[in-house]
Amino acid sequence: MQASKKGKLLRTIGFFLTLIAVLSILNFVFNPLRLDMVKYVTEHDSYYLSLMQEPEDTIDVLIMGDSLSYGMINPMDFWEEKGITSYIAGQAGQVVPETYFELYNIVENQSPKVILLETGILTHDVETELHILVYQIMYDFLPATKYHELWKVMLGDKDQKTKPHFKGFEIRDVIAGYSGEEYMIPTDGVFRIRPLSKLYLEKIKSLCDEHDIELILVSMPSPKNYNYKKHNGIKKISDELGIKYIDFNLMTDELSFDWNTDMLDYNDHVNINGTAKTSDYLLNYIIENYDIKSRADGELADKWNKELKDFKEKFGLD
C-alpha cells in the first residue's frame, strides 16, 4: 500500500515536471521577440513589442493607453525639434490592468522620465476589465497562448501583419470632421472610475514613483469617448493620487483645434492635423516642466536621424 502511494506521488510529480518543461519550451518557441518575429504579430501588440526591442534606457517619454494614444504625439517631431526620444506603446481597447502589466515589463529595459497615459482606459465597464485581466494574467504566465499562431511564420508564412511605423506612430491623414453638438457641457455629475481601474492606476502610480517617473494623465479630443462627467471623474481620481491631468477636450480653443479638419473618423480619433496640435502642446509642456536632456549629439543620433529621414521620405515631407 505504501509503495503504491509512493508510486502515485512520483507519477504526479513527474506529470507536473513534464508539463512545466513543455510549457517552458512552448513559451520559448512562440516568443515573438525571438528571431525578430514582431512584425508578424497583430497590430494590437506590435507597438509594445517593438518598444521591447529598443536599446536599453533610450526612451525618455513613453505614451501608453488605448487607440486614442496613437495620435497623441509624433515622436519624429519630438526628436527633430528637441532631440527627445519618445515612443507610443498603446494598444487598441487597452484596459488599466493591461497597462500595468506592460509597464512592469517595460521598466525592466527602459527608464522613461515621463509617461503620458491616455485616460480612455479608465472608462471601460467592469465586465470588459475582468475579461481582459483574466486573459492578461494567462498571457503573462503563458505567452505561447497569445502568440501560438507564429507557428505559421516558422513554417514559411511570411505574411507581415503590422504596418511600418515610426516609434509607434503612423500618419493617419484621412479627414472625417465632427459636426455634432457641443459635448463638454458643465455638470456636477461625476463618472465613477471602476474599482479595478482605480486599483491598477494606483499600482501604475506606485511603479512610476518607484522608478522616478513622472506620470501624466491625458484625455485626447474625442466627442465619442468624453464628456464633462467623465472629466470630473478623472480629475477626482487624479487629485486623489496626486497625478497631473491634461484634458484637451476643454482646451480646443487653446489648441486652435478645428473639428472639420483635425478628426480621422468623425467623433473618435484625431488625424495627423490633430496630432500636430496636441504633440506641439505636450512637447512644450514637457520642456517647460521637466529636465530632459537632448540626445541629438549622443550615440543614438545616427539611428534616430536615419529614422527621421526615412519618415520624411515615406510621407513626402520636407
N, C-alpha and C positions, 0 to 999 in steps of 0.2 A: 504493500500500500504506500509506504514511504517512498519507494523507488518510483512508483507511478506518479506521485505528486511532484517529485523532483524532475522527472522527465517532462511533465506538462509545463512546469515552470521554465525549464530550459527551452522548450519549443516556443513558449510565449515570448521569452526574451529574444530568441533567435528571430522570430517574426518581426518584432519591432525594430531590431537592429537592421534587418534586411530592408524594411520599409524606409527607415531613415537613410540608409545608403542609397536606395533607389531614388528617393526624393532629392537627395543632395546632388546626385548625378543629373537628374532632370533639371534642377534649378541652374546647374552649371551650363548644361547644353542649351537651354532656352533663355539664356541671359542675352538680351539684345545689345548690351554694351560689349559683349564678347564678339570678336571678329567683325566689328563695325557693322552691325545689323540694324542700327537705329532707324535708318531711312526706310526700313521695311515695316515698321510698326505703324499703327494708326495715327492720324493727326492728333488725336486726343492726348497721346503720350509723347509725341515727337519733340516738343519744345523742352519739356522737362528732362527727357533722356539726353537730348543734345547738350543741355547745360551740364549734365553729369560727365560729359566728355571734355569740357573746357579745362585748361590747365589750372592747377590748384591756386587758390587765392588770387584770381584775376578778375573777378566780377565785383564791382563796388556798389552798384544799385541793382536790386532784384525786384522784378514785378511778378506778382502772383495773383491768383483769383480765377474766375471763370472766363468765358469768352469775351466778356466786356473788357478784360485786361489786355486783350490782344491789341487794342487800339490806343492804349493809354499813352505810350511814348514811342518814339522812333530811336532805337539805340544808336543808329548810324548818325543821327543828328547830335546826340549826346557826345559821341566820340569826336565828330568833326568840329563842333563848336568849343568843347571844353576838355577834350581828352579823357572823358569819364567813361568807364566801361560799365555797360548795363546789359541786362538780359530779361526777356519775357518768358516766364516758365508757367504760364497759365494753362488751364485745361477747360474745355467746354463742359459746362454743367458741374464744375467742381463744387464740393461742399467743404465746410471748415475742417472736419477730421482729415480729409484727403490732403488739404493744405498743410496741416501739421505733420503728417507722416512724410510728405515730400520734403518739407523744410528740415525735418530731423535728419534726413539723408543728405540734403544739400550742404548743411553746415559742417559736415564731415570733410568736405572738399573745398568749400568756398567760405569767405569771410566778408560778406557784404556789409557796407556801412549803413545802408538804408534799404528797407523793404517797403515797397508801395503795394498795399493789399487792396484789391478792388472788392467792394463790400457786397456785391451781388451774392456772394457765397453765404452771407448771413441771413438771407431771406427765404431759404428753402423750407418746405414743410418737414415735419418730424419723420414721416414715412420715407421720404427720399433720403434724408440724412442717415437713418438707420440702415436702409437697404445698401447704400454706398459704403457705409462704415464696415458692415459685415464683410463685404467683398474686399475692401481695402485691407482689412486685417488678414484675410486669406491670401491676398496678393503679396502682402509684405512678408508673410511666412513662407508662401509657396509661389514665387514668381512664375514658375512654369505654368501655373493655371491661367495666368494672364497672357503669356506670350507663347502659348503652345503652338500657334499656327505658324511659327517661324520654321517648323519642320519643312514647310513648302519651299522656303528660301534655301534651306540646306540641300534640298533635292533639285535645286536649279531654277526655281521660280523667282526670277529677279524683277518682279513687278513692284516698282517703288510706289509706296502708298502715300508718302508725305511730299508736300510741295517744298521746293527750295525756300529757305527763309534766312533771314539775317539776324542772328541772335534772338530768334523767336518772333521776328517781325516780318510781316508780308504787307506789300502795298495793296490795300483794298480801295480801288478807285471808282467803284460803282457809286452812282449818286441816286438815292431814292429819298427825297426830302420828306420831312414831317410837317403836316399842315393841320394837325389836330388841335384840340383845345389846350389851354393852359393846364398843366398837371401838378405844378408845385403851389397848391393853394394852402395858405397858412391854416393850421389847425392845432389844437391842443392834444389831439389824439396821438398815441404812441404805439408804434408797431412793437410787438413783443418778440424779442430775439429768443429763439427756442433754446431750451436748456443745453442741448448737446452742442449747439453752435457756440453758446456762451462758454461752456466748459473748454472746448478746444481753442477758442480765441484766447482764453486765459493761458492755456498751455503754450500757444504760439507766442504770446507776450512774454511768458517766463523764459522760453527758449531764446527769444531775442535779447532779453535782459542778460541772460547767462553768457551770451556771445557778444555783448556790447553792440547790438544792432538797433538802430532807430526804426521803429515800426510806425507807419503812417497809413491810415485808412483813407481810401479814395473812392468816391462814387462818380462814375462816368456819366455824362449826359445821356439819359435814356428814359423817355416817357413810358416805355413798356414796363420797365423794371423799378421805377422810383416814383414816390410821391412824398408829400410833406410828412405824412405819418411815419413812413419808413425813415425819413431823415431824422425825425425826433427819436426814434428807437435806436438808430445807430449812434446818434450824438449822445444819448443817455449812456450806452454801454462804453463808448469811447471815453467819456468823462469818468465813469466808474473805474476804468482800468488805466487811466492816465495815458491814453493814446491820442495822438493828433489826428484830426479828421478834416479832410477837404472834400466838400460836396460841390462838384461842378454844376449840378442841377440848379443851384442857387447863384451861380456865377456866370451865367451865359452872356450877360451884358459885358461883364469884365473881360471875358474871353473873346468878345465880338463874334460869338457863335451864331452861325446862320443855319437855321433849320432846313432851309431849301437846298443848301449845297454841302452840308457837313455830315449828313447821315448816309449810312450804307444801305439800310433796309427799313426805311420809314421811321420807326419809333424805337428801334432796338440798339444797334451798334453804330458807332461813328465810322466814317470812312477816312481816307488819308487827309482830307481837308480838316476834319475834326481833330484827328491825331496831331496835326501840326500845331494846333492851338493849345491842347492840353499838354502836349510834350514840351512846348516852349515855356508854358507856365511852370511846370514841375521842374524843368531844368533850372530856371531862375530861382525857384523856391529852394531847391537843394543847394545851389551855390551860395545863396544868402544865409542859409541856416546851418550848413554842415561843412566841416573842413575835409573835403575830399580832394586829394591831390590829383593833378593831371598826370596821366600816364603817356602823354603824347611823345615824350622823349625817352621813354623807358624801353625795356626789352620787348614789350608787347606791340610797340608801334608798327613795325613792319607788317605783322599779321593783321592788325586792325585796319591799317591803311589799305592793305590789299583787299580786305572785305568791303571797305567803303568804296573803293574803285569798282569792284565787281557789282556792288549795289547800284551805283550810278550808271554803269554801262547797261545793266539789265533793264533798268527802267527809264533810260534815256534822259538822265538828269545831268545838268551842267556840273 
